[in-house]
Amino acid sequence: MKRQERIKILFNCQNTFALAILLLCLAVCYWLLNPQVNILTPEGFRETVKNLGLLGPFVYIGILALSVVISPIPSAPLAVIAGTIWGTFMAGIYSIIGGFIGGLIAYFLGRTLGRSAIKALTGKIIYFSKNTGETYLSWVIFITRMLPIFSFDLISYAAGIAGLSLPKYALATFLGMIPSTFLLTYMGGALRVGTPLGIAISIILLIVIIVLPWLIRRYNWLDLRDVVRVE
């Protein structure tokens, strides 16, 4: 293949668009992680969102979507803080929207840029076994969305790299996010209200979602080691 043809393939519309999204995410991430910007600290985030008024939810959705694409931004603590600001239900809705958008972006980047680019970006890569079929992989994605067995961004990238069907990936991601997301925002809402029962339930559920993923990986439940490999 001639050099000009290779360059043309490399910089086609789809790849150029994906690179533009990635560069934009990196630029915003650099700005957010700047020490002069305190938006990623709990108090700084809470005050910034409150001061923005009606724009606050949109900014939060954008940051949460970015947290899926760029893993150094912590998404779970932000969801808890959102619960203290908007309450369990509305914070849950905003969090699901943001996480779902971020998951779609990461899926698109993985499918477009490929394994080498994603490994250079994250330092890791997840391989999905192609012998299990798309339906089984969809169930794996659904479970890993409910429980933090693997990183949200790596699963999203891996689904795109493996060429998993977009409708199946989107459905598994959306449905799997709902329980865990509302749990996090419920914890924030319980902290805001300060009810002892709500705080106790939140602590118990938090222990469950920490211990259960460890047990799944430790004892290879669902044969995850045969389906998912992390390097």
N, C-alpha and C positions, 0 to 999 in steps of 0.2 A: 504493500500500500504506500502511495506517495505521501510525502510529508504534508503537502497542502491538504490532502484528503483527511489525514489524521487530525490536523488542526481544525478542519471544518467539523469533523465528528465531535471533537472535544468541546468545541465552543458552539454547539447547536443551541437552539432556543431554550430547550428544556434544561440543559446543563448550565447555561448562562443564568437562567432564572433561579436555579437552585443555589448557585454560587452567590448570587446577589442576596438571597434570603439569608444564607449562612453568614456572609460578611456583615449584613445589617444586624443580625443577632449578636455577633461577636462585638460589634461597636457598642450596641446598647448594653451588653453585659459588662464591657470595660467601663462604661459610664456609671453603671450601677455599683460596680465593685470599687470605684474610686473612693478613697478615704474621705474626701470632702462631701460625698453624698451619703447620707445616713439612712436612705430609704430601706435598706435591707436589714437594718437593726429593728428589733421589735417596736421600740418606741418611735423611731424615725419613720418606719412604715405606717404605723397607726396614725401619727400626726399628719404625715403627708397625704394619706388617703382621706382623712377627715377634712383637711383643708381644701381638697379638690372638689368637695361637694358631690354633685351629680356625675362628675367625671371620674370619681374615685373607683367605682366598680370597673370601668373600662380600663383604667390604668392597672388595676389588680389583675384583671383577666389577661392583659398583655404581659405582665411580669410572670404570671403563672405559666403562660404558654412558653415564654422564653426559658423558664426554669426546666422545662422538659427538653428543650433543644440544647441548652447549655447547663450541664449538671452541677457546676459549682453553686448555682443559686438554689437554696433549699426551698422546696415546695411545701413539704409537710408542715413546718413551723408557720409558713405564711397562711396556710389554710386554717390553722388553729387561731392565729391572730385575726383572720377574717371573721371567724366565728364570734370573737369578742366585739367586733365592730358592727356586723350586720345581723348577727344571730345565726342559729343553725341552718334554717331553710335557705334564706337568701344567699348566705355565704357559701352554702353547698352548691346552689345553682351556679353562682359565679365561678366557683372552683372547678366544677365539672366542665363548664364551657371553656375555661382557660386551659385545663389539662387536656381536653379533647382536641382543641385547636393545636396545641403544642405537639400532641401525639401524631396528628396528621402531618404537620410540618416535618417532624423527625422521620416519619415513614417516607415521605416524599424525598427527603434528602438522602436517606439510605438507598432508596430505589434508583435515584438519579446519579448520585456521586459514586456509589459503590463502596466495597469493603475497605479498600486502602485509604480512601479519604476519611471515612468515618473512624478508622483505627487511628489515623494521625490526629483527628480531632479529639477523641475521647481517651485514647491510650489503651482501649480494650475493644473487644469485638465478641459478639455472641453468634454462634452458629446454630441454626435450626436444622434438625434432621429432616431430610426430604422424604424419608421412607415412611413417615407416620401419616402423611396426608394433611390437607389444609384444614379439615374439620377438627382433627385432634390438635393441631397447632392453634386453632382458634380457641379451643378450650384451655390450652396452656396459657395463652395470652389473657383470657378471661380470669383465670386463677391468679396470675401474677399481677393483674391490676387490682384485685381485691386484697392480696397480701404482698408485702414488699419482699418477695423472694429474690427478685432481680431488679436492677435499676430500671426505672420507667423509661429513661431515654434509650438505654441499650436495647430493651425489648422492642421499642418503636423502630430504631434503626435496623435491627435484625429482621423485623418483619418486612421492611422495605427491601433490604438486600436479598432476602429469600424469595421475593416476588409474591408474597402472600396476597391473596385477593383483597382488594381495598374494601369492598363491602363487608367481608368477614372480619377483617382486621378492625374496621371502624365499629362494627356492632359489638365485638368482644371487648374492645377498649371502653366503649361507652357504658355498657352494662356492668363491666367489672369495676369501673371507677366509682359507681354510685355508692355502694356500702362503705368503702374505706373513706371516701371523701366526706360523706355525711358524718361519719364517726369523728373525723378530725374537727369538723366545724361544730359538732355537738360538744366536743371537749372545750372548744373556745367559748361556746355559748354557756356551758356549765360554769366555766371560770368567771364569766361576766356576771352571771346571776349569783354565783356563790353558794348554790345549794349543796349541802354535804352529800346527799344521795347522788346527785348528778356527777359530782367530782369523784365519788367512790366508783360509780359505774364506768366513768371515763378511764380511771386508773386500771380497773380490771380488764376492760377491753383493750387498752394499750398494751398490757402485759400479754394478752392473747395474741395480738397481731405481731408481737416481737418473738414470742416463743414458738408459735405455730410455724412460721416460715423457717425457723432454725431447725425444727423437727423434720420438716419436709425435705430440706436439703441434707440434713444429717443422715436420715434413714432412706433417702431416695424414694420417697413416696411418689406415686404417679409415674415412676420411671423417668423422672426429669433429667437425670444424668445422661440418659440415652437419647433424649430429645433435644436438650439444650446444653451447649458447651461454651464456656467462657474462657477467653484467652487474654 
